[in-house]
Amino acid sequence: MFSCLCLFIFLPFICLCNELLFIINFFTFKRLRYFSFYLSLILFLFSLWFLSIFDKTCFNPQFLFEIGGQLFGVDHLSVWFCILTVFIIPFCIVYSWDLLFYFRSYLIIIFFLEIFILFIFLTCNIFIFYIFFESVLIPMFLIIGIWGSQVRKVKASYYFFIYTLFSSILMLFGILVIYFETGIADLYLLSYYTFDESIHYFIWCFFFLSFLTKVPMFPLHIWLPEAHVLAPTVGSVILASLLLKLGGYGIIRISLSIFPIASIYFTPIIYVLCLLGMVYCSLTTLRQNDLKKIIAYSSVIHMSFSILGLFSFSHLGIQAGIFSMLAHGLTSSALFFLVGMLYDRTKVRLIIYFGGLCQGMPIFSFFLCFFSFSNVSFPATAGFVGELLILIGLFEKNSLIFFISLFGNGITTIFCIWLIGRIIFGNYKVVYSSKILDLSEREIYILFPFLFLVLLLGIYPKIILDYTYCYGNFLLFF
């Protein structure tokens, strides 16, 4: 039966038709911008209505529909990642309001990327999951290569594409082994299948190495800082808020759900990789001068922290891992928007050129302070709730893991506070004083919804935790 869930896919396709109509000059440039924004906003509002009718007590995928003989559906896990996706895209369009360089092509790529990501979260078929898991590389490759900020953007786009593509070949091999072994491609049916022990662990490794690169986790995180630095602001936002979450989503949907025994068996290795990544990236962040690189390395730390929560195999840890990924999607997006706004004014991102911004940009300084504190898990912010629950879950599991992860977070927090003090306070550097203007109304409209949601989830996290509680029960059942 054709369900209302089809609108998740149908509305972005309308947006694509809008861009294609622009080819024959059906829309002017101004109408193109507004029409694309309003359609993407309607999709987000629809997702909120969809959430209101979602049954939180049912563990099975809901609102199933069929396209081309394949089933699609949404459950307690995918519903929030779908909402995060359709929430981010309208603000990416508004941020690019004044873009003149291939703007129609830019919107087409953005909407293709949105469709691919939604298909990943909605599909029930492991083959379709792989197809769209790899398809998202093409739009991001084009965004970095065409609209990147420096000469090395083409090199960075190939670096990102090849690094993540070849790591996924193992996942394709694992999918083929699963299908020849079971004859099943449905992700939910595979969750109830018991694999032979001789191949169980090998298949898990094939999938996890691919997800390890996408998250990314140490030591396969090398591509991320380069991609972030050379991508345009919108590319960095989508990369941090959505594409990095695909790896975490894949770990939950496949590694933990289909291969629980192997996940438990390899847990010590996961702990070592996550802790090494957190400590290494925390120390590496101290040496960075580029604001984008600093946020990129902090993303590696946060995602490693989320994976630690998932592999704690406690109900609280699993809930917190999912919550932390969603909170990071909001906070990192806002930080990259802020860095992009500063770069648009000064054409530099090196911290040595900035100081005393609160004197010339008070509104910008307020937003930067707020989201930076959320990034280091300040109380009453979404980041605090996720990381506090993860720490509680880790302390119950292993106190040594708890203290090492706390040490890595402590280094990041100290550096972040020092960074804010250096950029926002202190002596006002007048090198760019004639070019620096405070945030415009459009930029405030972009940032305020992120501020509202980060506060809302920090004060009332039950909105998401009710859903993650049900999915945690589903995982721990196995």
C-alpha positions as CSV (number, residue, x, y, z in Angstrom):
1,M,0.0,0.0,0.0
2,F,1.3,3.4,-1.0
3,S,2.1,5.1,2.3
4,C,2.6,8.7,3.4
5,L,6.3,7.8,3.9
6,C,6.6,8.0,0.1
7,L,6.6,11.8,0.5
8,F,10.1,11.5,2.0
9,I,11.3,10.5,-1.4
10,F,8.6,12.2,-3.6
11,L,9.2,15.8,-2.4
12,P,13.0,15.9,-3.1
13,F,12.2,14.6,-6.6
14,I,9.8,17.6,-7.1
15,C,12.7,19.8,-6.1
16,L,14.8,18.1,-8.8
17,C,12.1,18.7,-11.4
18,N,12.1,22.3,-10.3
19,E,15.8,22.5,-11.2
20,L,15.3,20.8,-14.5
21,L,12.5,23.2,-15.4
22,F,15.0,26.0,-14.8
23,I,17.0,24.7,-17.7
24,I,14.3,25.9,-20.1
25,N,14.0,29.2,-18.2
26,F,10.7,28.3,-16.7
27,F,11.9,29.8,-13.4
28,T,14.0,32.9,-12.8
29,F,17.0,32.7,-10.6
30,K,15.1,34.3,-7.7
31,R,12.1,32.0,-8.1
32,L,14.5,29.0,-8.2
33,R,16.0,29.8,-4.8
34,Y,12.6,30.4,-3.1
35,F,10.9,27.4,-4.7
36,S,13.8,25.1,-3.7
37,F,13.9,26.4,-0.2
38,Y,10.1,26.2,0.4
39,L,9.9,22.6,-0.9
40,S,12.7,21.5,1.3
41,L,11.1,23.3,4.2
42,I,7.8,21.6,3.5
43,L,9.6,18.2,3.6
44,F,10.9,19.0,7.1
45,L,7.5,20.1,8.3
46,F,6.0,16.9,6.9
47,S,8.6,14.9,8.8
48,L,7.5,16.5,12.1
49,W,3.9,15.6,11.4
50,F,5.1,12.1,10.5
51,L,6.9,11.9,13.8
52,S,3.7,12.8,15.6
53,I,1.8,9.8,14.2
54,F,4.8,7.4,14.8
55,D,4.1,4.5,17.2
56,K,6.9,4.6,19.8
57,T,6.0,1.2,21.3
58,C,6.2,-0.9,18.1
59,F,9.7,-2.4,17.4
60,N,9.0,-3.3,13.7
61,P,9.5,-1.0,10.8
62,Q,6.4,1.2,10.2
63,F,4.7,2.7,7.2
64,L,6.1,0.1,4.8
65,F,5.8,0.8,1.1
66,E,7.1,-0.9,-2.0
67,I,9.0,0.6,-4.9
68,G,10.1,-1.7,-7.7
69,G,9.5,-4.8,-5.7
70,Q,11.6,-3.6,-2.8
71,L,10.4,-2.7,0.7
72,F,11.2,0.6,2.4
73,G,10.2,1.6,5.9
74,V,11.1,3.5,9.0
75,D,11.7,2.4,12.6
76,H,12.8,4.1,15.9
77,L,16.4,4.4,14.7
78,S,15.9,5.7,11.1
79,V,13.1,8.2,11.9
80,W,15.5,10.6,13.7
81,F,18.2,10.3,11.1
82,C,15.6,11.1,8.4
83,I,14.5,14.1,10.3
84,L,18.1,15.3,10.8
85,T,18.6,15.0,7.0
86,V,15.6,17.0,6.0
87,F,16.3,19.6,8.7
88,I,19.9,20.3,7.5
89,I,19.1,20.7,3.8
90,P,16.9,23.9,3.9
91,F,19.6,25.8,5.9
92,C,22.2,24.7,3.4
93,I,20.1,26.3,0.6
94,V,19.6,29.5,2.6
95,Y,23.3,29.7,3.3
96,S,24.1,29.5,-0.4
97,W,21.5,32.2,-1.2
98,D,24.0,34.4,-3.0
99,L,25.9,31.7,-4.8
100,L,26.1,32.5,-8.5
101,F,28.6,29.9,-9.7
102,Y,26.6,27.0,-11.3
103,F,23.8,27.5,-8.7
104,R,21.3,25.3,-10.5
105,S,23.8,22.5,-10.7
106,Y,24.6,23.0,-7.1
107,L,20.9,22.6,-6.1
108,I,20.5,19.5,-8.2
109,I,23.5,17.9,-6.5
110,I,22.2,18.9,-3.0
111,F,18.8,17.3,-3.7
112,F,20.3,14.2,-5.2
113,L,22.4,13.9,-2.1
114,E,19.3,14.3,0.1
115,I,17.5,11.6,-1.8
116,F,20.5,9.1,-1.6
117,I,20.8,9.7,2.2
118,L,17.1,9.2,2.8
119,F,17.1,6.0,0.8
120,I,19.9,4.7,3.1
121,F,17.8,5.4,6.2
122,L,14.6,4.0,4.7
123,T,15.6,0.9,2.8
124,C,15.0,-2.6,4.2
125,N,17.2,-4.3,1.6
126,I,20.9,-4.8,2.2
127,F,21.8,-4.5,-1.5
128,I,20.0,-1.1,-1.9
129,F,21.6,0.0,1.3
130,Y,25.0,-0.6,-0.3
131,I,24.1,1.0,-3.6
132,F,23.1,4.3,-1.9
133,F,25.8,4.0,0.7
134,E,28.3,4.4,-2.1
135,S,26.1,6.7,-4.3
136,V,26.5,9.6,-1.8
137,L,30.2,9.8,-2.6
138,I,29.4,11.1,-6.1
139,P,27.5,14.3,-5.1
140,M,30.0,15.0,-2.3
141,F,32.9,14.5,-4.7
142,L,31.4,17.1,-7.0
143,I,30.7,19.6,-4.2
144,I,34.3,19.5,-3.0
145,G,35.8,19.4,-6.5
146,I,33.7,22.2,-8.0
147,W,32.8,24.5,-5.1
148,G,35.9,23.9,-2.9
149,S,37.7,26.9,-1.5
150,Q,41.3,26.3,-2.6
151,V,43.5,25.1,-5.4
152,R,43.9,21.7,-3.8
153,K,40.2,21.1,-3.9
154,V,40.4,18.6,-6.8
155,K,43.0,16.6,-5.1
156,A,41.0,16.6,-1.9
157,S,37.9,15.4,-3.7
158,Y,39.7,12.5,-5.3
159,Y,41.3,11.7,-1.9
160,F,37.9,11.6,-0.2
161,F,36.3,9.6,-3.0
162,I,39.0,6.9,-3.5
163,Y,39.7,6.5,0.2
164,T,36.1,5.8,1.1
165,L,35.2,3.9,-2.1
166,F,37.9,1.3,-1.9
167,S,37.2,0.7,1.8
168,S,33.6,-0.3,0.9
169,I,34.6,-3.1,-1.5
170,L,35.0,-5.4,1.5
171,M,31.3,-4.6,2.4
172,L,30.2,-5.6,-1.0
173,F,32.0,-8.9,-0.6
174,G,30.4,-9.4,2.8
175,I,26.9,-8.7,1.3
176,L,27.5,-11.3,-1.4
177,V,28.6,-13.9,1.2
178,I,25.5,-13.2,3.2
179,Y,23.2,-13.6,0.2
180,F,24.8,-16.8,-1.0
181,E,24.7,-18.2,2.5
182,T,21.1,-17.2,3.5
183,G,19.3,-16.1,0.3
184,I,17.9,-13.2,2.4
185,A,18.4,-9.5,1.6
186,D,16.0,-8.0,4.1
187,L,17.8,-6.3,7.0
188,Y,15.1,-7.2,9.6
189,L,14.9,-10.8,8.6
190,L,18.7,-11.1,8.8
191,S,18.6,-9.8,12.4
192,Y,16.9,-13.1,13.3
193,Y,19.2,-15.4,11.2
194,T,22.0,-17.3,13.0
195,F,25.2,-17.4,10.9
196,D,27.7,-20.2,11.0
197,E,30.5,-19.4,13.4
198,S,33.2,-20.1,10.7
199,I,32.0,-17.0,8.7
200,H,30.3,-14.9,11.3
201,Y,33.4,-13.1,12.4
202,F,34.9,-12.6,8.9
203,I,31.7,-11.0,7.6
204,W,31.6,-8.7,10.6
205,C,35.1,-7.5,9.8
206,F,34.2,-6.8,6.2
207,F,31.4,-4.6,7.2
208,F,33.1,-2.9,10.1
209,L,36.2,-1.9,8.1
210,S,33.9,-0.1,5.7
211,F,32.0,1.7,8.5
212,L,35.2,2.4,10.3
213,T,36.3,4.6,7.3
214,K,32.9,6.4,7.0
215,V,32.6,7.3,10.7
216,P,35.7,7.8,10.6
217,M,37.7,6.2,13.4
218,F,41.4,6.0,14.1
219,P,43.5,5.1,12.1
220,L,41.3,5.6,9.0
221,H,40.3,9.2,9.8
222,I,43.1,10.8,7.7
223,W,40.8,11.8,4.8
224,L,38.4,13.8,7.0
225,P,40.5,17.0,7.9
226,E,41.6,17.4,4.3
227,A,38.1,17.0,3.0
228,H,36.7,19.5,5.5
229,V,39.3,22.1,5.0
230,L,38.9,22.2,1.2
231,A,35.1,21.6,1.0
232,P,32.8,24.6,0.8
233,T,30.9,25.5,4.0
234,V,27.8,23.5,2.9
235,G,29.9,20.6,2.0
236,S,31.5,20.6,5.5
237,V,28.1,20.9,7.1
238,I,26.6,17.9,5.2
239,L,29.8,15.9,5.6
240,A,29.8,16.4,9.4
241,S,26.1,16.2,10.1
242,L,25.0,13.5,7.7
243,L,27.7,11.6,5.9
244,L,29.7,10.7,9.1
245,K,26.4,9.4,10.6
246,L,26.1,6.9,7.8
247,G,29.0,4.9,9.3
248,G,27.5,5.0,12.8
249,Y,24.1,4.1,11.4
250,G,25.6,1.1,9.5
251,I,27.3,-0.1,12.7
252,I,24.0,-0.1,14.5
253,R,21.8,-1.4,11.7
254,I,24.2,-4.2,10.5
255,S,27.2,-4.8,12.8
256,L,25.2,-4.8,16.1
257,S,21.9,-6.0,14.8
258,I,22.9,-8.8,12.5
259,F,26.3,-9.9,14.0
260,P,25.9,-9.4,17.8
261,I,28.2,-12.2,18.8
262,A,31.1,-10.9,16.7
263,S,30.4,-7.4,18.0
264,I,30.8,-8.6,21.5
265,Y,33.9,-10.6,20.6
266,F,35.7,-7.7,18.9
267,T,34.6,-5.1,21.6
268,P,38.2,-4.9,23.2
269,I,39.6,-3.9,19.8
270,I,36.9,-1.3,19.3
271,Y,37.6,0.2,22.7
272,V,41.3,0.4,21.9
273,L,40.7,2.1,18.5
274,C,38.2,4.5,20.0
275,L,40.4,5.5,22.9
276,L,43.5,5.9,20.7
277,G,41.5,8.0,18.3
278,M,40.2,10.2,21.1
279,V,43.6,10.8,22.8
280,Y,45.5,11.1,19.5
281,C,43.0,13.6,17.9
282,S,42.8,15.6,21.2
283,L,46.6,16.0,21.1
284,T,46.6,16.7,17.4
285,T,44.0,19.4,17.8
286,L,46.5,21.3,20.0
287,R,48.7,21.8,17.0
288,Q,46.1,23.0,14.5
289,N,45.7,26.6,13.3
290,D,42.9,26.2,10.8
291,L,39.4,26.5,12.5
292,K,37.9,23.9,10.1
293,K,40.6,21.3,11.0
294,I,39.9,21.9,14.7
295,I,36.2,21.2,14.2
296,A,37.1,18.2,12.0
297,Y,39.3,16.6,14.6
298,S,36.7,17.2,17.3
299,S,34.2,15.4,15.1
300,V,36.5,12.3,15.1
301,I,36.6,12.5,18.9
302,H,32.8,12.8,19.2
303,M,32.1,10.0,16.8
304,S,34.6,7.7,18.6
305,F,32.9,8.6,21.8
306,S,29.5,7.6,20.3
307,I,30.9,4.3,19.1
308,L,32.2,3.6,22.6
309,G,28.6,4.1,23.9
310,L,27.2,1.7,21.3
311,F,29.7,-1.0,22.2
312,S,29.1,-0.7,25.9
313,F,26.2,-3.1,25.3
314,S,24.2,-1.5,28.0
315,H,20.8,-0.1,27.5
316,L,21.9,3.4,28.6
317,G,25.1,3.3,26.4
318,I,23.2,2.4,23.2
319,Q,20.6,5.1,23.8
320,A,23.4,7.6,24.5
321,G,25.4,6.6,21.4
322,I,22.5,7.3,19.1
323,F,21.6,10.5,21.0
324,S,25.2,11.7,20.8
325,M,25.4,11.3,17.1
326,L,22.2,13.3,16.6
327,A,23.5,16.0,18.9
328,H,26.8,16.2,17.2
329,G,25.0,16.6,13.8
330,L,23.4,19.8,15.1
331,T,26.4,21.2,16.9
332,S,29.0,20.5,14.2
333,S,26.7,22.0,11.5
334,A,26.3,25.2,13.4
335,L,30.1,25.5,14.0
336,F,30.9,24.9,10.4
337,F,28.3,27.5,9.4
338,L,29.9,30.0,11.8
339,V,33.4,29.3,10.4
340,G,32.0,29.7,6.9
341,M,30.4,33.1,7.8
342,L,33.7,34.3,9.2
343,Y,35.6,33.0,6.1
344,D,33.2,34.8,3.8
345,R,34.1,38.1,5.5
346,T,37.9,37.7,5.8
347,K,38.9,34.8,3.4
348,V,41.1,33.3,6.1
349,R,40.5,30.6,8.8
350,L,43.8,30.7,10.7
351,I,43.3,31.6,14.3
352,I,46.4,33.8,14.4
353,Y,44.5,36.5,12.5
354,F,41.6,36.8,14.9
355,G,41.2,38.3,18.3
356,G,38.7,40.4,20.3
357,L,35.9,39.6,17.9
358,C,33.3,40.3,20.6
359,Q,34.1,44.0,20.1
360,G,33.2,44.0,16.4
361,M,30.9,40.9,16.1
362,P,29.0,40.5,19.4
363,I,26.2,38.4,17.9
364,F,28.7,36.1,16.1
365,S,30.7,35.8,19.3
366,F,27.6,34.8,21.3
367,F,26.7,32.0,18.8
368,L,30.3,30.8,18.7
369,C,30.6,30.6,22.5
370,F,27.3,28.8,22.8
371,F,28.0,26.1,20.2
372,S,31.6,25.7,21.3
373,F,30.4,25.0,24.8
374,S,27.8,22.5,23.4
375,N,30.7,20.9,21.5
376,V,32.5,20.3,24.8
377,S,29.3,19.0,26.5
378,F,28.4,22.0,28.7
379,P,25.4,21.3,30.9
380,A,21.9,22.2,29.5
381,T,23.1,21.5,25.9
382,A,22.5,18.4,23.8
383,G,26.1,17.4,23.8
384,F,26.1,17.2,27.6
385,V,23.2,14.7,27.8
386,G,24.7,12.3,25.2
387,E,28.2,12.3,26.6
388,L,27.1,12.1,30.3
389,L,25.0,9.0,29.6
390,I,27.8,7.4,27.6
391,L,30.2,8.0,30.5
392,I,27.7,6.5,33.0
393,G,27.4,3.4,30.7
394,L,31.1,3.1,30.3
395,F,31.7,3.4,34.1
396,E,29.3,0.5,34.6
397,K,31.2,-1.5,32.0
398,N,34.8,-0.7,32.6
399,S,36.1,2.1,34.9
400,L,39.5,2.2,33.0
401,I,37.8,3.0,29.7
402,F,35.8,5.6,31.5
403,F,38.9,7.5,32.8
404,I,40.8,7.3,29.5
405,S,37.9,8.7,27.6
406,L,37.4,11.4,30.2
407,F,41.1,12.3,29.8
408,G,40.7,12.8,26.0
409,N,37.6,14.9,26.5
410,G,39.4,17.0,29.1
411,I,42.2,17.9,26.7
412,T,39.6,18.9,24.0
413,T,37.6,21.0,26.5
414,I,40.7,22.9,27.8
415,F,41.8,23.7,24.2
416,C,38.4,24.8,23.2
417,I,38.1,27.2,26.1
418,W,41.5,28.6,25.3
419,L,40.5,28.9,21.6
420,I,37.4,30.8,22.4
421,G,39.3,33.2,24.7
422,R,41.9,33.8,22.0
423,I,39.4,34.5,19.2
424,I,36.6,36.3,20.9
425,F,38.3,38.1,23.8
426,G,41.6,39.8,24.2
427,N,43.0,42.6,22.1
428,Y,41.0,43.5,18.9
429,K,43.1,42.7,15.8
430,V,42.5,45.4,13.2
431,V,43.9,43.6,10.2
432,Y,40.4,42.8,8.9
433,S,38.4,45.4,10.9
434,S,37.2,47.2,7.8
435,K,35.8,43.9,6.4
436,I,34.3,42.3,9.5
437,L,30.6,42.9,10.0
438,D,28.3,41.2,12.4
439,L,25.9,38.5,11.4
440,S,23.1,39.5,9.0
441,E,19.4,38.6,9.6
442,R,19.7,35.7,7.2
443,E,22.6,34.3,9.0
444,I,20.9,34.7,12.4
445,Y,17.8,32.8,10.9
446,I,20.2,30.0,10.0
447,L,21.8,29.7,13.4
448,F,18.8,30.3,15.7
449,P,17.0,26.9,15.0
450,F,20.2,25.1,15.8
451,L,20.5,27.0,19.1
452,F,16.9,26.3,19.9
453,L,17.2,22.5,19.3
454,V,20.5,22.1,21.1
455,L,18.9,23.8,24.1
456,L,15.7,21.8,23.8
457,L,17.5,18.5,23.6
458,G,19.8,19.5,26.5
459,I,16.9,20.4,28.7
460,Y,14.3,17.8,27.6
461,P,16.2,14.8,26.0
462,K,13.2,12.5,26.5
463,I,12.0,13.6,23.0
464,I,14.6,11.3,21.5
465,L,15.4,8.9,24.4
466,D,11.9,7.5,24.2
467,Y,12.6,6.2,20.7
468,T,16.1,5.1,21.4
469,Y,14.8,3.2,24.4
470,C,12.7,1.0,22.2
471,Y,15.5,0.4,19.7
472,G,17.9,-0.4,22.6
473,N,15.5,-3.1,23.7
474,F,15.5,-4.5,20.2
475,L,19.3,-4.7,20.1
476,L,19.7,-6.1,23.6
477,F,17.1,-8.8,22.7
478,F,19.8,-10.5,20.5
